[in-house]
């Protein structure tokens, strides 16, 4: 009985740990000023980790994301506005660093890539379905003479 309760406790703790959000921001990174830290966290949620798949630098534990979070906090401590910090990060990493990149010529692939792939795939499926051979129609019913011949063959 004791093993079961220990196993249940272990599974409960594991489930709770899995359900908790990742706390990637390390205490050593946090700013003393709560207002600046709140601004840094807001900006960090809008910036993409350049090595992770669609993960903000606020959520990422990657080394690059750590460096990006530190850079954001350094710019804020230096007195930069939120827009200046974002401009600095875009200048350093490109538009890809923004989780919601602006719609412009250089970011068309980011905005239109997925819909374009879906349209092309749909067209390919459509034309492949049209090329498929048509199922022949059912044969015409037997004539009276054919029915008689069939009956005579079956009687043999």
N, C-alpha and C positions, 0 to 999 in steps of 0.2 A: 504493500500500500504506500509505503514511504517513497519508493522509486517512482511510482506513478505521480505523486504530488510534486516531486522534484522535477520530473519530466514536464509536467504541466506548467510549473513555474518557469522553467527554462524556455519553453515554447512561448509563453506569454511575454517574457522579457525580450526574446528575439523578435516577436511580432511588433512590440512597441518600438524597439530600436529601428526596425525597418520602416515603420510608419513615420518616424521623426524626420523632419526635413534636415538636409545636410547643413551643418554649421561650418561653412568653409571659412568665414571671416574669423581670423585668429584674434585672441584678446590683445596680442602685441600690436596688431594693426590699428586697433580702434583709437579714435581721437578722444582727447579728454573733454573737449567741448561737445556736449550732446547735440547742439544745433548743427555743427559741422559734421558730426558723425551721421546724423540723420540725412543730411544732404549727400554725403558720400555713399550711404547705403542706397539712396534713391538713384543716384547716378550709376552705381554698380549693378543695379537691376536692369538698367537700360543698355548696358554694354555686354557684348558677346565675348566669351572666352575664345581666343583665336585657335585653340587646339581642341576644344570640346565641340560636341555636336549640339548646337542650339542651346547652350547653357550660359546663363549670365555669369559674369565674374563674381557676383555675390554668392552664387551657388557652387562654383567650381573650386575644387581643391588642387587644381593643377598649378604648377610652379609659375607658369606664365600669368595665370589669373591672379596669383598672389602679387606678382610684380605690377600688374595693372591696377589692382586695388591700392597698392602703396602709392603709385603714381597719381591716382585720383586724389588721394588724401594729401599728398604733397602739394598738388596744385591748389587745393582748397585752402590749405594752411598758408600758402603764398598769397592768397587773396583773390584768386581767380573766381569769376562767376561760373555758374553751372554751364552756361553756353560756351564759355572759354575753355572749360575742362573738356567738354565734349568735342570742341573744335581741335583741341590738342590731341585727343585720343584718335580722332579721325585722321588728322595729319600724320600721326605716327603709324597707325595700323590700317587705314583706309576705311571706306564706307562699310565694309563687311563687319567691322567691330560693333556697329549699331544693330541691336536686335530688330529695330524697325528702320531699315535704311531708307533714305529719301528716294523718290521716284525720279530718276534722271537717266541719261543715256548710259552712263557707266554701270548702273545698277539694274538695267533691264533684265539681265539674266536672272538676278535674284528675285525679281518680281514676276517675270513672265515665264521662267524656266519650267516650273511645274505645270501650269496650265497648257503650255505649248507641248510638253511631253504627253499629257493626257489627250489632247486633240489629235496629235500624230498617231498615238496608239489606237484611238477610236477609229480614225480613218483606215489604218492598216487592218483592223478587225473587220470593218465594213467591207473593204475590197476583198479581203480573204473570204468572207462569207458569200460574196457575189460570185467568186470564182468557183466555189464548191459545185460539184455536179448536181444537177437537178434530179431529184428522185423521180423515176419514171412513173407515169400515171398507171393506175390499175388496168390490167388487160380487159378488153371488152368481154362481155358475157358470151358464153358458148351459144352457137346457133343450135337449132333443133337437130340437124344432121350430125353435128359434133357431139351432142349429148347422146344420140343413139349409138354412135361409134364408140364412145366412152363406155356406155353400158355393156356393149357387146365385148369389149376388151376386158372389162371387169368380171364378166361371167365366166371367161375361160379359165 
